[in-house]
Amino acid sequence: MAIEKFGSNTIDILVNNGVAFNRKLIDTSEEEWDQTINSNLKGAFIFTKAVLPYMISKKSGVILNVSSGAGRAGFSSLSAYCAK
């Protein structure tokens, strides 16, 4: 983890962003679907859960969850991405 690797005792900010494959559903592989869902949804969960103890103990920190209007409007070439 970053705390041990960089010798810091705090994490000040976490930015949860994601990945997208520009493919129609019919052309999206199961691997691409899984990678998108695991990165964009599960990744945000895992990283947030990991940094919360440090932020809570320091009573400070910011978590930014980046999202997209694509989830509201939908795009035919971003099926897995829009599913999040």
N, CA, C and O of each residue as an XYZ file, in Angstrom:
336
protein
N       0.824     -1.178      0.000
C       0.000      0.000      0.000
C       0.871      1.245      0.000
O       2.041      1.183      0.379
N       0.321      2.359     -0.415
C       1.051      3.618     -0.546
C       1.656      4.077      0.771
O       2.756      4.629      0.790
N       0.947      3.852      1.874
C       1.446      4.275      3.189
C       2.818      3.647      3.445
O       3.763      4.348      3.805
N       2.928      2.351      3.266
C       4.189      1.660      3.501
C       5.228      1.998      2.428
O       6.399      2.205      2.745
N       4.813      2.053      1.191
C       5.743      2.280      0.091
C       6.409      3.650      0.157
O       7.611      3.771     -0.078
N       5.626      4.685      0.480
C       6.167      6.039      0.451
C       6.493      6.587      1.836
O       6.951      7.723      1.958
N       6.267      5.802      2.871
C       6.646      6.212      4.214
C       5.823      7.349      4.790
O       6.263      8.029      5.717
N       4.655      7.557      4.259
C       3.770      8.593      4.785
C       2.835      7.962      5.803
O       2.666      6.743      5.823
N       2.236      8.775      6.638
C       1.263      8.234      7.590
C      -0.147      8.716      7.296
O      -1.039      8.596      8.136
N      -0.345      9.257      6.112
C      -1.674      9.738      5.759
C      -1.903      9.658      4.252
O      -0.962      9.615      3.460
N      -3.143      9.642      3.894
C      -3.557      9.761      2.496
C      -4.498     10.950      2.454
O      -5.511     10.970      3.154
N      -4.171     11.935      1.642
C      -4.947     13.169      1.608
C      -6.069     13.158      0.578
O      -7.107     13.790      0.776
N      -5.859     12.439     -0.520
C      -6.863     12.460     -1.584
C      -6.870     11.117     -2.320
O      -5.832     10.485     -2.515
N      -8.060     10.710     -2.714
C      -8.248      9.534     -3.562
C      -9.130      9.962     -4.724
O     -10.190     10.556     -4.521
N      -8.696      9.663     -5.934
C      -9.505      9.933     -7.123
C      -9.855      8.592     -7.747
O      -8.982      7.877     -8.240
N     -11.127      8.259     -7.723
C     -11.624      7.045     -8.375
C     -12.082      7.424     -9.779
O     -13.070      8.138     -9.951
N     -11.357      6.941    -10.768
C     -11.693      7.187    -12.164
C     -11.975      5.828    -12.797
O     -12.054      4.832    -12.077
N     -12.125      5.756    -14.089
C     -12.460      4.474    -14.680
C     -11.899      4.280    -16.065
O     -11.141      5.105    -16.575
N     -12.285      3.176    -16.662
C     -11.866      2.824    -18.022
C     -13.104      2.636    -18.885
O     -14.203      2.405    -18.381
N     -12.907      2.739    -20.186
C     -14.017      2.511    -21.123
C     -13.466      1.908    -22.408
O     -12.403      2.306    -22.886
N     -14.188      0.958    -22.956
C     -13.871      0.396    -24.268
C     -14.912      0.924    -25.243
O     -16.113      0.810    -25.000
N     -14.454      1.494    -26.333
C     -15.351      2.063    -27.338
C     -15.811      0.951    -28.279
O     -15.287      0.783    -29.380
N     -16.821      0.187    -27.802
C     -17.336     -0.946    -28.567
C     -18.852     -1.061    -28.394
O     -19.393     -0.775    -27.326
N     -19.505     -1.472    -29.436
C     -20.918     -1.793    -29.309
C     -21.041     -3.069    -28.485
O     -20.107     -3.869    -28.432
N     -22.170     -3.258    -27.854
C     -22.386     -4.431    -27.006
C     -22.082     -5.725    -27.752
O     -21.447     -6.624    -27.201
N     -22.519     -5.821    -28.970
C     -22.326     -7.033    -29.761
C     -20.842     -7.340    -29.987
O     -20.467     -8.494    -30.198
N     -20.002     -6.301    -29.941
C     -18.563     -6.450    -30.166
C     -17.745     -6.449    -28.881
O     -16.523     -6.596    -28.928
N     -18.394     -6.287    -27.743
C     -17.695     -6.243    -26.454
C     -17.464     -7.663    -25.953
O     -18.401     -8.456    -25.860
N     -16.220     -7.977    -25.633
C     -15.925     -9.306    -25.102
C     -16.295     -9.351    -23.618
O     -16.418     -8.316    -22.963
N     -16.467    -10.550    -23.112
C     -16.762    -10.708    -21.692
C     -15.589    -10.181    -20.853
O     -15.799     -9.613    -19.781
N     -14.383    -10.366    -21.333
C     -13.199     -9.863    -20.622
C     -13.232     -8.330    -20.527
O     -12.935     -7.763    -19.475
N     -13.592     -7.669    -21.625
C     -13.691     -6.199    -21.611
C     -14.812     -5.743    -20.677
O     -14.655     -4.768    -19.944
N     -15.933     -6.445    -20.706
C     -17.047     -6.130    -19.807
C     -16.591     -6.238    -18.350
O     -16.800     -5.323    -17.554
N     -15.964     -7.371    -18.013
C     -15.497     -7.593    -16.644
C     -14.462     -6.559    -16.229
O     -14.501     -6.062    -15.103
N     -13.537     -6.229    -17.123
C     -12.508     -5.246    -16.797
C     -13.135     -3.883    -16.504
O     -12.721     -3.194    -15.571
N     -14.122     -3.499    -17.291
C     -14.795     -2.214    -17.084
C     -15.533     -2.191    -15.753
O     -15.378     -1.249    -14.975
N     -16.327     -3.209    -15.486
C     -17.095     -3.258    -14.242
C     -16.161     -3.367    -13.038
O     -16.368     -2.687    -12.033
N     -15.138     -4.215    -13.131
C     -14.206     -4.381    -12.010
C     -13.411     -3.118    -11.732
O     -13.177     -2.776    -10.573
N     -12.999     -2.429    -12.767
C     -12.236     -1.194    -12.569
C     -13.135     -0.071    -12.065
O     -12.827      0.574    -11.063
N     -14.227      0.156    -12.749
C     -15.056      1.320    -12.461
C     -15.906      1.178    -11.204
O     -16.121      2.169    -10.506
N     -16.383      0.011    -10.901
C     -17.235     -0.183     -9.719
C     -16.483     -0.817     -8.558
O     -16.388     -0.241     -7.474
N     -15.960     -1.990     -8.796
C     -15.275     -2.695     -7.712
C     -14.000     -1.961     -7.291
O     -13.675     -1.912     -6.104
N     -13.292     -1.401     -8.240
C     -12.073     -0.653     -7.928
C     -12.349      0.523     -7.004
O     -11.609      0.751     -6.047
N     -13.406      1.268     -7.286
C     -13.764      2.403     -6.431
C     -14.091      1.926     -5.023
O     -13.699      2.568     -4.048
N     -14.794      0.823     -4.904
C     -15.131      0.250     -3.600
C     -13.871     -0.157     -2.838
O     -13.702      0.200     -1.672
N     -12.997     -0.900     -3.496
C     -11.796     -1.426     -2.837
C     -10.865     -0.298     -2.394
O     -10.381     -0.304     -1.262
N     -10.613      0.664     -3.274
C      -9.710      1.757     -2.911
C     -10.301      2.643     -1.821
O      -9.591      3.060     -0.906
N     -11.596      2.933     -1.913
C     -12.227      3.754     -0.877
C     -12.161      3.053      0.468
O     -11.833      3.673      1.480
N     -12.465      1.785      0.485
C     -12.413      1.019      1.731
C     -10.996      0.995      2.305
O     -10.820      1.019      3.523
N      -9.993      0.946      1.441
C      -8.605      0.896      1.897
C      -8.131      2.214      2.502
O      -7.380      2.203      3.478
N      -8.551      3.342      1.948
C      -8.047      4.629      2.448
C      -8.867      5.207      3.593
O      -8.373      6.051      4.341
N     -10.100      4.769      3.740
C     -10.958      5.340      4.788
C     -10.365      5.267      6.194
O     -10.460      6.252      6.926
N      -9.765      4.164      6.607
C      -9.212      4.138      7.964
C      -8.183      5.243      8.210
O      -8.147      5.826      9.294
N      -7.346      5.533      7.207
C      -6.337      6.578      7.356
C      -6.985      7.959      7.407
O      -6.608      8.798      8.225
N      -7.956      8.187      6.534
C      -8.627      9.487      6.509
C      -9.438      9.708      7.786
O      -9.458     10.814      8.326
N     -10.097      8.673      8.262
C     -10.885      8.785      9.498
C      -9.964      9.055     10.681
O     -10.275      9.890     11.529
N      -8.834      8.357     10.745
C      -7.919      8.555     11.878
C      -7.319      9.957     11.890
O      -7.030     10.491     12.961
N      -7.129     10.559     10.724
C      -6.586     11.918     10.628
C      -7.683     12.975     10.589
O      -7.404     14.173     10.635
N      -8.926     12.525     10.504
C     -10.079     13.424     10.407
C      -9.936     14.417      9.253
O     -10.318     15.583      9.351
N      -9.374     13.910      8.165
C      -9.240     14.739      6.966
C      -9.058     13.838      5.752
O      -8.722     12.659      5.867
N      -9.286     14.418      4.614
C      -9.114     13.699      3.357
C     -10.280     13.953      2.423
O     -11.372     14.335      2.843
N     -10.020     13.731      1.144
C     -11.030     13.957      0.111
C     -11.069     12.745     -0.808
O     -10.030     12.238     -1.229
N     -12.265     12.292     -1.111
C     -12.454     11.216     -2.084
C     -13.278     11.783     -3.235
O     -14.391     12.270     -3.036
N     -12.722     11.715     -4.432
C     -13.409     12.178     -5.636
C     -13.779     10.975     -6.477
O     -12.904     10.214     -6.892
N     -15.048     10.795     -6.730
C     -15.530      9.741     -7.610
C     -15.904     10.389     -8.938
O     -16.892     11.117     -9.030
N     -15.106     10.117     -9.958
C     -15.325     10.704    -11.271
C     -16.413      9.914    -11.982
O     -16.364      8.685    -12.046
N     -17.378     10.622    -12.508
C     -18.439      9.961    -13.252
C     -18.606     10.654    -14.601
O     -17.867     11.583    -14.928
N     -19.557     10.206    -15.358
C     -19.743     10.705    -16.709
C     -21.233     10.829    -17.018
O     -22.054     10.072    -16.499
N     -21.558     11.767    -17.845
C     -22.925     11.898    -18.318
C     -23.357     10.710    -19.157
O     -24.546     10.518    -19.411
N     -22.384      9.908    -19.589
C     -22.694      8.729    -20.404
C     -23.568      7.741    -19.644
O     -24.332      6.994    -20.254
N     -23.466      7.731    -18.333
C     -24.291      6.839    -17.535
C     -25.753      7.236    -17.536
O     -26.629      6.398    -17.322
N     -26.017      8.497    -17.773
C     -27.407      8.986    -17.822
C     -27.986      8.912    -19.228
O     -29.139      8.525    -19.420
N     -27.175      9.284    -20.199
C     -27.664      9.375    -21.572
C     -27.503      8.066    -22.333
O     -28.335      7.717    -23.170
N     -26.428      7.347    -22.037
C     -26.146      6.106    -22.753
C     -25.561      6.366    -24.133
O     -25.919      7.339    -24.796
N     -24.678      5.508    -24.551
C     -24.068      5.583    -25.868
C     -23.954      4.168    -26.405
O     -23.537      3.261    -25.684
N     -24.312      3.975    -27.638
C     -24.324      2.621    -28.204
C     -22.945      1.996    -28.255
O     -22.833      0.770    -28.296
N     -21.885      2.804    -28.252
C     -20.533      2.235    -28.323
C     -19.841      2.204    -26.955
O     -18.630      1.994    -26.883
N     -20.584      2.408    -25.890
C     -20.021      2.363    -24.541
C     -20.911      1.554    -23.611
O     -21.213      2.001    -22.504
N     -21.327      0.394    -24.033
C     -22.305     -0.402    -23.301
C     -21.877     -0.712    -21.878
O     -22.621     -0.425    -20.940
N     -20.700     -1.290    -21.692
C     -20.246     -1.662    -20.350
C     -20.010     -0.423    -19.490
O     -20.349     -0.408    -18.306
N     -19.436      0.597    -20.079
C     -19.151      1.833    -19.360
C     -20.441      2.485    -18.869
O     -20.504      2.949    -17.731
N     -21.450      2.523    -19.702
C     -22.720      3.140    -19.341
C     -23.496      2.302    -18.325
O     -24.366      2.824    -17.629
N     -23.192      1.023    -18.237
C     -23.883      0.143    -17.298
C     -23.527      0.452    -15.857
O     -24.292      0.132    -14.946
N     -22.392      1.061    -15.643
C     -21.960      1.331    -14.277
C     -22.879      2.297    -13.623
O     -22.678      2.651    -12.461
